[in-house]
Amino acid sequence: MKKIIDFLISFALFITINYITEDWSTCTKLGKIYYYPFWFIRSMIYWIVCPIFLPEYFFKQSKFYQNFKKLQKSHLR
C-alpha cells in the first residue's frame, strides 16, 4: 500500500511541476482574480487526462533517462 501511495504522490508532483505550475509573479492582483478560475479548470482537465502522461513519467524515471541527463550535464560544463 505504501508503494502505491508513494507512486501516486510522485506522479502527482510530476504532473504539477511539468504541466500545471503557473508563474503568478507576472500577473497583477486583478489579473490573478480573473485568471485563477481558468487555471483551476485547466488543472482539473490535466488531472482527468493524467493517464496519458504515464509513459512519459515512466521514461523520465528510467535509468536510461537519468544517465542521459547526467551525460548531458557533464558535456555542458
C-alpha positions as CSV (number, residue, x, y, z in Angstrom):
1,M,0.0,0.0,0.0
2,K,2.9,2.4,0.8
3,K,4.4,1.8,-2.7
4,I,1.1,2.8,-4.3
5,I,0.8,5.9,-2.2
6,D,4.4,6.9,-3.0
7,F,3.8,6.3,-6.7
8,L,0.6,8.4,-6.7
9,I,2.4,11.3,-4.8
10,S,5.4,11.3,-7.1
11,F,3.2,11.1,-10.2
12,A,1.0,14.0,-8.9
13,L,4.2,16.0,-8.3
14,F,5.4,15.2,-11.8
15,I,2.2,16.5,-13.4
16,T,2.1,19.5,-11.2
17,I,5.7,20.6,-11.9
18,N,5.7,19.8,-15.6
19,Y,2.2,20.8,-16.7
20,I,0.2,22.8,-14.1
21,T,2.7,25.2,-12.5
22,E,2.0,28.8,-13.3
23,D,4.2,31.9,-12.9
24,W,1.9,34.2,-10.9
25,S,4.6,36.9,-10.5
26,T,3.7,38.4,-13.9
27,C,0.0,39.0,-13.1
28,T,-1.4,41.9,-11.2
29,K,-4.0,41.3,-8.4
30,L,-6.8,41.8,-10.8
31,G,-5.2,39.5,-13.3
32,K,-4.9,36.8,-10.7
33,I,-8.6,37.1,-9.8
34,Y,-9.5,36.9,-13.5
35,Y,-7.1,34.1,-14.5
36,Y,-7.3,31.8,-11.4
37,P,-10.7,30.1,-12.2
38,F,-9.4,29.3,-15.7
39,W,-6.1,28.0,-14.3
40,F,-8.1,25.8,-11.9
41,I,-10.3,24.4,-14.7
42,R,-7.1,23.7,-16.8
43,S,-5.6,21.9,-13.8
44,M,-8.7,19.7,-13.4
45,I,-8.6,18.8,-17.1
46,Y,-5.0,17.7,-16.7
47,W,-5.9,15.5,-13.8
48,I,-8.7,13.9,-15.8
49,V,-6.4,13.0,-18.7
50,C,-3.4,12.2,-16.5
51,P,-3.1,8.6,-17.5
52,I,-1.9,9.9,-20.9
53,F,1.2,11.1,-19.1
54,L,2.1,7.7,-17.6
55,P,4.6,6.7,-20.4
56,E,6.4,10.0,-20.1
57,Y,6.6,9.7,-16.4
58,F,8.0,6.1,-16.5
59,F,10.5,7.1,-19.2
60,K,11.8,10.1,-17.2
61,Q,12.1,7.8,-14.1
62,S,14.1,5.2,-16.0
63,K,17.9,4.7,-15.5
64,F,18.5,5.3,-19.2
65,Y,17.0,8.8,-19.0
66,Q,18.8,9.6,-15.7
67,N,22.1,8.5,-17.3
68,F,21.4,10.6,-20.3
69,K,20.7,13.7,-18.2
70,K,24.0,13.2,-16.3
71,L,25.9,12.8,-19.6
72,Q,24.2,15.9,-21.0
73,K,25.1,17.9,-17.9
74,S,28.7,16.8,-18.0
75,H,29.1,17.9,-21.6
76,L,27.5,21.3,-21.0
77,R,30.1,22.2,-18.4
